[in-house]
Amino acid sequence: MNEKTNRKNLIAEIIRTQKVHNQEELVKLLELKGVTTTQATLSRDTKEMGAFKVSDPVEGLVYALPSEEAQKQSSQISIDDFDISGQMCVLHCKPAFASVISSLIDGASIKGVMGTIAGDDTILLMLHQTADKNYISDTIHSMFRISEIVVRVATAEDTVYAEEICREIYVSSLERKTGIANRTPEYISEKILAGKAVIAVDDKGEFAGFSYIESWGHKSFVANSGLIVAHKFRGRGISKRIKEMTFSLSRTLYPNAKIFSITTGAAVMKMNYQLGFRPVPYSELTDDPEFWKGCEGCRHFEILKNHDYKACICTGLLYDSNEK
């Protein structure tokens, strides 16, 4: 038995036989059993074990572990995303799993949750007006092992994801049967090192999404390009977060430039509209030939070239701050 497995077994024994209120207590109880660890390590262990807190009538909030049946069910289900607003929390899951998830939440007796209503792929949690929303959010993350996604401006350390980003762009282009399929790791790394990229990673350091910006026409135009979300992280609203941060980065680096995007994706169009973009003919976009050379990796490039770079199957979208 390795060290981590032994530590987890001891944690489970302590939680099931004693009333443990916080991680500090758990660290001390482990030390009494001859195991020294840090709170950071303990936090990862309890999260992996699905530990959560329940309300004890005498002791208050104490740690608990899901039953073996709940663990079995939990390993077969997942929550795509959830949002807390006011006295409601809405969770989205795969079709047909809502009732199972609702039962698990009911059985956990989460403090502040008054009850649940399950549909097919959506669960509604009714919260008490005094509910601690941070506690409820942390509990849901813990129960269903939902990874935290951080969206931020990429740094030099993120060049390690360049090859994976290129693969995702290529595969997604093939799936959509449109889009720019060819990007090199060197090209992606260049954008990252220049501070012109936005990346999403989970709390384990796994790549979740990416986008970058580039200036054209002597910095009078800025393109938001390469928006991609890794397959396993789709359906969690990450693309919108990346899009919003890329747009913000564009306005910060190039406050006087017009920002544009070309796309065939309805979801991307909707996000652009919400940010204030409007559909425009290609004649209102940059006439910088270097930009249009970037379309050579798209399978529809011949359509663009045959129309003298004035039209293609993509929709041109433009944001001009002077119009606001």
C-alpha positions as CSV (number, residue, x, y, z in Angstrom):
1,M,0.0,0.0,0.0
2,N,1.5,3.3,-1.0
3,E,1.7,6.4,1.2
4,K,-1.2,8.3,-0.4
5,T,-3.5,5.3,-0.2
6,N,-2.6,4.7,3.4
7,R,-3.3,8.4,4.2
8,K,-6.7,8.3,2.5
9,N,-7.7,5.2,4.4
10,L,-6.8,6.9,7.7
11,I,-8.7,10.0,6.7
12,A,-11.8,7.9,5.9
13,E,-11.5,6.0,9.2
14,I,-11.2,9.3,11.2
15,I,-14.1,11.0,9.4
16,R,-16.4,8.0,9.9
17,T,-15.6,7.5,13.6
18,Q,-15.0,11.0,14.8
19,K,-16.6,14.5,14.5
20,V,-14.1,16.5,12.5
21,H,-15.0,20.2,12.0
22,N,-12.1,21.5,9.8
23,Q,-8.8,20.6,8.1
24,E,-6.7,21.8,11.1
25,E,-8.4,19.2,13.3
26,L,-7.9,16.5,10.7
27,V,-4.2,17.3,10.3
28,K,-3.8,16.9,14.1
29,L,-5.7,13.7,14.2
30,L,-3.6,12.3,11.4
31,E,-0.4,13.2,13.4
32,L,-1.7,11.2,16.3
33,K,-1.8,8.2,14.0
34,G,1.8,8.9,12.9
35,V,1.0,10.6,9.6
36,T,2.3,14.1,8.9
37,T,0.9,16.1,6.1
38,T,0.1,19.6,4.9
39,Q,-3.4,21.3,4.6
40,A,-2.8,21.6,0.8
41,T,-2.2,17.9,0.5
42,L,-5.2,17.2,2.8
43,S,-7.4,19.5,0.7
44,R,-6.6,17.5,-2.4
45,D,-7.2,14.2,-0.7
46,T,-10.6,15.1,0.7
47,K,-11.7,16.5,-2.6
48,E,-10.7,13.3,-4.4
49,M,-12.5,11.3,-1.7
50,G,-15.7,13.4,-2.2
51,A,-15.7,14.5,1.4
52,F,-18.3,17.2,2.2
53,K,-19.7,18.8,5.3
54,V,-23.1,18.0,6.9
55,S,-25.0,19.6,9.8
56,D,-24.8,17.6,13.1
57,P,-27.4,18.6,15.6
58,V,-24.8,18.8,18.4
59,E,-21.5,19.4,16.8
60,G,-22.6,21.7,14.0
61,L,-20.9,21.3,10.6
62,V,-18.7,18.2,10.4
63,Y,-17.0,16.2,7.6
64,A,-18.8,13.2,6.0
65,L,-18.1,10.8,3.2
66,P,-20.5,9.6,0.6
67,S,-21.8,6.1,1.0
68,E,-20.5,3.3,-1.1
69,E,-23.6,3.4,-3.2
70,A,-23.3,7.2,-3.6
71,Q,-19.7,6.8,-4.6
72,K,-20.6,4.3,-7.2
73,Q,-23.3,6.5,-8.6
74,S,-21.1,9.6,-8.4
75,S,-18.4,7.9,-10.4
76,Q,-20.9,7.4,-13.2
77,I,-22.3,10.9,-13.3
78,S,-21.0,14.4,-13.7
79,I,-22.2,18.0,-13.5
80,D,-21.4,20.1,-16.6
81,D,-21.9,23.4,-14.8
82,F,-23.9,25.2,-12.1
83,D,-24.8,28.7,-11.2
84,I,-26.1,30.3,-7.9
85,S,-28.3,33.4,-8.1
86,G,-30.4,34.7,-5.3
87,Q,-32.1,31.8,-3.5
88,M,-31.7,29.4,-6.3
89,C,-28.9,27.1,-7.6
90,V,-29.3,25.6,-11.1
91,L,-27.2,22.6,-12.1
92,H,-26.8,21.2,-15.6
93,C,-25.9,17.5,-16.2
94,K,-26.1,14.9,-18.9
95,P,-29.6,13.8,-20.0
96,A,-31.3,11.3,-17.6
97,F,-29.0,11.9,-14.7
98,A,-30.8,14.7,-13.0
99,S,-32.9,12.5,-10.7
100,V,-29.8,10.6,-9.5
101,I,-27.9,13.8,-8.8
102,S,-30.9,15.3,-7.0
103,S,-31.1,12.2,-4.7
104,L,-27.4,12.4,-3.9
105,I,-27.8,16.1,-2.9
106,D,-30.9,15.4,-0.9
107,G,-29.1,12.6,1.0
108,A,-26.2,14.9,1.8
109,S,-28.4,17.2,3.8
110,I,-26.3,20.3,2.7
111,K,-26.9,23.1,5.1
112,G,-28.8,25.9,3.4
113,V,-30.4,23.7,0.8
114,M,-34.2,23.5,1.4
115,G,-34.9,21.0,-1.4
116,T,-34.3,20.0,-5.0
117,I,-36.4,19.7,-8.1
118,A,-35.1,17.4,-10.9
119,G,-35.9,17.5,-14.6
120,D,-34.0,15.4,-17.2
121,D,-30.7,17.3,-17.4
122,T,-31.4,20.2,-15.0
123,I,-31.6,20.3,-11.2
124,L,-33.0,23.3,-9.2
125,L,-31.8,23.8,-5.6
126,M,-34.0,26.0,-3.5
127,L,-31.8,27.8,-0.9
128,H,-32.6,29.4,2.4
129,Q,-32.3,33.1,2.5
130,T,-29.5,32.8,5.1
131,A,-27.6,30.1,3.1
132,D,-23.8,30.4,2.8
133,K,-23.5,30.3,-1.0
134,N,-19.7,29.9,-0.9
135,Y,-20.2,26.8,1.3
136,I,-22.8,25.4,-1.0
137,S,-20.6,26.0,-4.0
138,D,-17.6,24.3,-2.4
139,T,-19.8,21.4,-1.3
140,I,-21.1,20.8,-4.8
141,H,-17.6,21.0,-6.3
142,S,-16.4,18.5,-3.7
143,M,-19.3,16.0,-4.1
144,F,-19.0,15.8,-7.8
145,R,-15.3,16.5,-8.2
146,I,-15.9,19.5,-10.5
147,S,-12.6,21.0,-11.5
148,E,-12.2,24.7,-11.1
149,I,-11.4,26.5,-14.4
150,V,-9.2,29.5,-14.3
151,V,-9.4,31.9,-17.4
152,R,-6.4,34.3,-17.6
153,V,-4.0,36.0,-19.8
154,A,-1.4,33.4,-20.9
155,T,2.2,33.6,-19.6
156,A,5.5,32.1,-20.8
157,E,4.9,28.9,-18.7
158,D,1.8,28.2,-20.9
159,T,3.9,27.5,-24.0
160,V,3.9,23.9,-22.8
161,Y,0.3,23.7,-24.0
162,A,1.1,24.9,-27.6
163,E,1.1,21.5,-29.2
164,E,-2.2,20.5,-27.5
165,I,-3.8,23.8,-28.6
166,C,-2.8,23.1,-32.2
167,R,-4.3,19.6,-32.0
168,E,-7.6,20.9,-30.6
169,I,-7.8,23.6,-33.3
170,Y,-7.1,21.0,-36.0
171,V,-9.6,18.4,-34.8
172,S,-12.3,21.0,-34.2
173,S,-11.8,22.4,-37.7
174,L,-12.3,18.9,-39.1
175,E,-15.4,18.4,-37.0
176,R,-17.0,21.7,-38.1
177,K,-15.8,21.2,-41.7
178,T,-14.7,24.8,-41.7
179,G,-12.3,27.1,-39.9
180,I,-8.5,27.5,-39.9
181,A,-7.0,24.0,-39.3
182,N,-3.3,24.8,-39.5
183,R,-1.5,26.5,-36.7
184,T,2.0,25.6,-35.5
185,P,3.1,25.3,-31.9
186,E,5.7,28.0,-32.8
187,Y,2.9,30.4,-33.9
188,I,0.9,29.7,-30.7
189,S,3.9,30.2,-28.5
190,E,4.7,33.5,-30.2
191,K,1.2,34.8,-29.3
192,I,1.6,33.6,-25.7
193,L,5.0,35.1,-25.2
194,A,3.8,38.4,-26.7
195,G,1.0,38.6,-24.0
196,K,-1.6,38.4,-26.7
197,A,-3.3,35.1,-25.7
198,V,-5.9,34.0,-23.2
199,I,-5.9,30.5,-21.7
200,A,-8.1,28.4,-19.5
201,V,-6.7,25.6,-17.3
202,D,-8.3,23.6,-14.5
203,D,-7.0,23.2,-10.9
204,K,-4.9,20.2,-11.9
205,G,-3.1,22.2,-14.7
206,E,-5.0,20.6,-17.5
207,F,-5.6,22.6,-20.7
208,A,-9.2,23.7,-21.1
209,G,-9.3,26.5,-23.7
210,F,-7.5,29.2,-25.6
211,S,-7.8,32.3,-27.8
212,Y,-5.4,34.9,-29.1
213,I,-5.4,38.4,-30.6
214,E,-3.4,39.9,-33.4
215,S,-3.2,43.5,-34.8
216,W,-3.5,44.4,-38.5
217,G,-3.4,47.5,-40.6
218,H,-0.8,49.3,-38.5
219,K,-2.8,48.5,-35.3
220,S,-6.0,50.0,-36.6
221,F,-7.7,46.6,-36.5
222,V,-7.4,43.7,-34.0
223,A,-8.6,40.2,-34.7
224,N,-9.9,37.9,-32.0
225,S,-9.0,34.4,-33.3
226,G,-8.4,30.8,-32.5
227,L,-11.2,30.4,-29.9
228,I,-11.1,26.8,-28.8
229,V,-12.3,24.7,-25.8
230,A,-10.9,21.2,-25.2
231,H,-13.5,18.5,-25.8
232,K,-13.8,17.3,-22.2
233,F,-14.5,20.8,-20.9
234,R,-17.2,21.8,-23.3
235,G,-20.7,22.7,-22.1
236,R,-19.5,24.6,-19.1
237,G,-19.6,28.2,-20.3
238,I,-15.8,28.4,-20.7
239,S,-15.9,29.7,-24.3
240,K,-17.9,32.8,-23.2
241,R,-15.4,33.5,-20.4
242,I,-12.5,33.2,-22.8
243,K,-14.3,35.4,-25.3
244,E,-15.0,38.1,-22.8
245,M,-11.4,38.2,-21.5
246,T,-10.0,38.2,-25.1
247,F,-12.2,41.1,-25.9
248,S,-11.1,42.9,-22.7
249,L,-7.4,42.2,-23.5
250,S,-7.9,43.6,-27.0
251,R,-9.4,46.8,-25.7
252,T,-6.6,47.2,-23.2
253,L,-3.7,46.6,-25.6
254,Y,-5.3,48.4,-28.5
255,P,-7.8,51.0,-27.1
256,N,-8.3,52.8,-30.4
257,A,-8.5,49.8,-32.7
258,K,-11.6,48.2,-34.3
259,I,-12.0,44.6,-33.1
260,F,-13.2,42.0,-35.6
261,S,-13.8,38.3,-35.9
262,I,-14.9,36.0,-38.7
263,T,-16.8,32.8,-37.9
264,T,-19.4,30.3,-39.0
265,G,-20.3,29.3,-35.4
266,A,-23.7,30.5,-34.1
267,A,-22.6,30.4,-30.5
268,V,-19.6,32.6,-31.3
269,M,-21.8,35.0,-33.2
270,K,-24.2,35.2,-30.2
271,M,-21.3,36.0,-27.8
272,N,-20.0,38.7,-30.2
273,Y,-23.4,40.3,-30.5
274,Q,-23.7,40.4,-26.7
275,L,-20.3,42.2,-26.6
276,G,-21.5,44.8,-29.1
277,F,-20.2,43.4,-32.4
278,R,-22.3,43.8,-35.6
279,P,-22.2,41.8,-38.8
280,V,-20.4,43.6,-41.6
281,P,-19.2,42.9,-45.2
282,Y,-15.6,42.0,-45.5
283,S,-14.9,45.5,-47.0
284,E,-15.2,46.9,-43.5
285,L,-12.6,44.5,-42.1
286,T,-8.9,44.9,-42.5
287,D,-7.4,44.9,-46.0
288,D,-4.1,43.7,-44.7
289,P,-3.1,40.9,-47.0
290,E,-1.2,39.1,-44.2
291,F,-4.4,38.5,-42.3
292,W,-6.1,36.9,-45.2
293,K,-3.1,34.6,-45.8
294,G,-4.0,33.1,-42.4
295,C,-7.1,31.7,-44.1
296,E,-5.0,29.4,-46.4
297,G,-5.3,26.6,-43.9
298,C,-9.1,26.6,-44.2
299,R,-10.7,24.1,-46.6
300,H,-12.8,26.9,-48.0
301,F,-9.9,29.2,-48.9
302,E,-10.6,28.8,-52.6
303,I,-14.0,30.4,-52.1
304,L,-12.4,33.4,-50.5
305,K,-9.8,33.7,-53.1
306,N,-12.3,33.4,-56.0
307,H,-14.3,36.3,-54.5
308,D,-11.2,38.5,-54.4
309,Y,-11.1,38.2,-50.5
310,K,-14.4,40.1,-50.3
311,A,-16.7,37.2,-49.3
312,C,-16.7,33.6,-48.0
313,I,-18.9,31.4,-45.9
314,C,-17.7,33.0,-42.7
315,T,-19.6,36.0,-41.2
316,G,-17.6,39.1,-40.5
317,L,-18.2,40.8,-37.1
318,L,-16.9,44.2,-36.1
319,Y,-16.8,46.2,-32.9
320,D,-16.1,49.9,-33.2
321,S,-15.9,51.8,-29.9
322,N,-16.5,55.0,-31.8
323,E,-20.0,53.8,-32.6
324,K,-21.0,53.3,-29.0
